[in-house]
Amino acid sequence: MKISIFWTWYVGLVTWACLAEVWHEVMCIDIDERKIENLKQWIIPIYEPGLEEIVLRNYKNWNLHFSTSKTEWIKFAKVIFSAVWTPELPNGKADLRFVESVAETFGQEIDEFKILINKSTVPVWTWDKTAEIIKKNLKDSKTTFEVVSNPEFLREWNAVWDFLNPDRIVIWCESDEAKKLMEQVYKPFESKTRILFTDIKSAEIIKYAANSFLATKLSFINEIANFASLAGWDIKEIAEWIGLDPRINNKFLNAGIGYGWSCFPKDVSALIETGKEFGYEFKIIKATNEVNEKQKIIVINKLLEEIPRLVWKKITIWGLAFKPNTDDIRDAPSLDIIRKLEDLWVSEIKLYDPLSNEHVKEKFKYMNNLTFAKNKIEALEGSDALILLTEWDEFKNIDYTVFEKLNDKVIVDWRNIWNKKEIQNLGFTYKWI
Ligand code: UDX
C-alpha cells in the first residue's frame, strides 16, 4: 500500500526504508531541501547498519520516493506517518512544536478521509490536542480523519533490526476503518510479533513506561555498583548472578557512566511532568535521572582520589559517543566530564573516539585546551591519566603496557572493560565501577 512519512531523521528514515523493505510504496517528506537533495544522491544523514543497503535496494524497486512538498506528502497516501522530533523543554516537558505544525499541515491539506499516525514519543493527551488542531485547520469541516498512536521502540545502531524484528507493535486507534488500514501496514509482521491494538489511550504511555523502566534498571545497577565499589565487591559478578533470574534477565545490567542520548533523560522527565498534570508524583523514576547525573561526579571523584590537584595535569578521555557504534554525542556523559575537568583547571584534555571527534570539536569549538587525537595511542602521549567512557570494541582487547605512556599511570575505567588484576600487576592505578 502507499504510505507517506513526514521528517527524514532517525525514526522517519528507518520507518521509510523498512516499510518499503516489506513491499509498501513509501514517500518521505522533509521541508529541508538539503536533506532531500542529499537523499537523491544517496547521502543518508544518519548511520544505521543495514539502512543504506535497504534504501538502495528499494529505490531501484521504485518503492521509495521523497519530496519537499507537504501537499505531495498528503496527496500520496491515505496512511500518513508523522515522525518528528519531540525534544525536552527546559521545564522537562516535551516540545510539541513540530507535532503541532504537522497537525496544522495535515488539516490544511486533506480533502478526504486519511489517518495521521503519530510515531514520535509524545505525552498522553497529545492525541486529543493533535485532533483539535487538525479540526481547526480543516478546509471543509465535513472532511473526516483519524489520529492514530503508534510509538516506536528503536535503539540507535539497532534501529533497522529493531524495526524489522519488533518485540511488539503498539497501536491506538478509534475506528474499524483506521484499524483495517493499520492491519494492512503491519500485515508483513503478523507472523513474527504481537500487534497490540490498545483499547485505551495507553499507547502513548507505553513508550514512556518502557523507556523509564529501562532507565531505572540502569540507575538501579549503577547504585548497586556504587555501593559495591565502596565495599570492594565486583559489580560484574553481582550483575551476572542476579541476571540469571529470568524475571530480572541479564540485559541492561552493565554498570557504567550512565545513560546518554536524550531519549531516557527526556522521557523520564516528560513522564514526571505528565504525572504532575494528573496530580501524581513519581518517586522512583524521579531518582532515576538524579542517580544518572551522579555517575559523572563519581568518575571525577575517583580521578581526584589519585590526583587531588588536576591543575596543569593532562587527562585523556577514550570514548565520547553516548554508546559504542554511533557518532551520536547528544547528552553523552563525556560532555559533562569535559566541562567538569575544565572547571578543575586541567591544562589539556586529549580526546579520542572512533566516530565522534568532529562532533565534540564543533560543540566545544571555543575551548582552547582540547586536543583531538587521530587514534587511541596518540591520545595517551604525554598524558597523566586516562578515563574510559564508551566501550568501543577497539578499546577492549589492548596491550595494557600502552598505559606506560601515562605519567601518573592512573586509569579510570567507567565501563569495566579491562582486567583489573592484570592492570594492577603492571603497577598501574586502576579505578573501576
Ligand atoms: C533507547 C531504548 O533502548 C529504545 O528502546 C528507545 O526507543 C530509545 O532509547 P538508545 O538510547 O538508542 O535506545 O540506546 P540503548 O542501547 O538503549 O542505550 C541507552 C543508554 O544506556 C546508552 O548510553 C548506553 O551506554 C546505556 N547502557 C545501556 C548502559 O549503560 N548499560 C547497559 O547495560 C545498557
Boltz pocket constraint, residues with backbone or C-beta under 6 A from the ligand:
constraints:
  - pocket:
      binder: B
      contacts: [[A, 152], [A, 153], [A, 154], [A, 155], [A, 156], [A, 157], [A, 211], [A, 214], [A, 218], [A, 251], [A, 252], [A, 253], [A, 254], [A, 255], [A, 256], [A, 257], [A, 258], [A, 259], [A, 260], [A, 261], [A, 263], [A, 264], [A, 322], [A, 323], [A, 324]]
      max_distance: 6.0
